Amino acid sequence: MTATTPDPLSELPGRIMAREMAEQPAVLRRILDEGAPGIRKVAQEIAARRPRFVLLTARGTSDNAALYAKYLLEVRLGLPCGLTSMSTTTAYDARPDLTDVLVVTVSQSGGSPDLVASTRSAREAGAITLAVTNNPDSPLAGVSEYHVDIMAGPEKALPATKTYTASLLALYLFVEGLHGGDGAPAQVLPDLAAQLLARQDEVRALAARYRFAERMVITSRGYGYPTAKEAALKLMETSYIPALAYSGADLLHGPLAMVDNVSPVIAVVTDGKGGEALQPVLDRLRGRGADLVVVGPRSQVEQASAGFVLPTEGVAEEVQPVLEIIPLQLLAYEVTIARGQDPDAPRALAKVTETR
């Protein structure tokens, strides 16, 4: 028998998360090449039923993807949207009239009991139900009328990375399909995602700033706000650094008082109307002497203490969040490694969180 040489990376902390982050360009390409026709068909069938408004249901990372869908639906289609509170049905047994309402439930696993129960209740109340999951055989997919598979493949690291960007792209293609769009602006994403992942050394240098951070503030506006929330979640669940995510507008309504020249502030600046709306916030942060790091266009990074330049030229504002989160995933990973922790196995967490 010939002995095999052990993989030197097989025992390194964070190896699973690193591998899954690296898979993202291939996952995005798979969705565009193989998944898009099915997503478009589902969107066309739902559009023909003319939903009067949309409710979005999710937890954790998927909740941030759902928030992104809310911006898309309201900005691109003019459809009013809300983020549901599942306890109204699972704990309080409320039964609202959801006739002709589109209920979109986003879940990586499709296995959380409260997601399944609330979706079942919504369907019984007359809703058009759509599950967006990474598991077409999941209980959630089973109780939903329609299903979109995000096609990310098995995700084993506890921090969700590839399923998040896959969810964003699938939701974008779905919303585009609702109004007959072809989703062409998304075609640039796989190649640009690969370019971002190749710049991990830049992120590692940024991570040195945060190794001993006691807290962080992350802010954005518009399409970038879900990115800020997802980045905060990734930092908290991997490195255990308290990370507070605020809309730039909300940051000015009080929380700005806690910003000083010690606690770092990360601003996600989308190139477009969201970034324009964030400008007064960036001005106030610079005026307070904040340690401001910008993830966004070069012109914005050059005015900050440090940052990471995103390739935004020619990239539609509504698809930039798929790219924005990648350097921030890498940042969470690198900060965690620098603090001597394993991002693959955050304490007290499980891959499928079974809330009720």
Sequence and secondary structure as in RCSB ss.txt:
>XXXX:A:sequence
MTATTPDPLSELPGRIMAREMAEQPAVLRRILDEGAPGIRKVAQEIAARRPRFVLLTARGTSDNAALYAKYLLEV
RLGLPCGLTSMSTTTAYDARPDLTDVLVVTVSQSGGSPDLVASTRSAREAGAITLAVTNNPDSPLAGVSEYHVDI
MAGPEKALPATKTYTASLLALYLFVEGLHGGDGAPAQVLPDLAAQLLARQDEVRALAARYRFAERMVITSRGYGY
PTAKEAALKLMETSYIPALAYSGADLLHGPLAMVDNVSPVIAVVTDGKGGEALQPVLDRLRGRGADLVVVGPRSQ
VEQASAGFVLPTEGVAEEVQPVLEIIPLQLLAYEVTIARGQDPDAPRALAKVTETR
>XXXX:A:secstr
       TTTTSTTHHHHHHHHTHHHHHHHIIIIIHHHHHHHHHHHHTT  SEEEEE  HHHHHHHHHHHHHIII
II   EEE  THHHHTS      TTEEEEEEESSS  HHHHHHHHHHHHTT EEEEEES TTSHHHHHSSEEEE 
      SSS  HHHHHHHHHHHHHHHHHTT   GGGGGHHHHHHHHHTTHHHHHHHHTTTTT S EEEEE GGGH
HHHHHHHHHHHHHH   EEEEEHHHHHTTGGGG  SSSEEEEE  TTHHHHHHHHHHHHHHHTT EEEEEE HHH
HTTSSEEEE   TT  GGGHHHHHHHHHHHHHHHHHHHTT  TTS TT  SS    
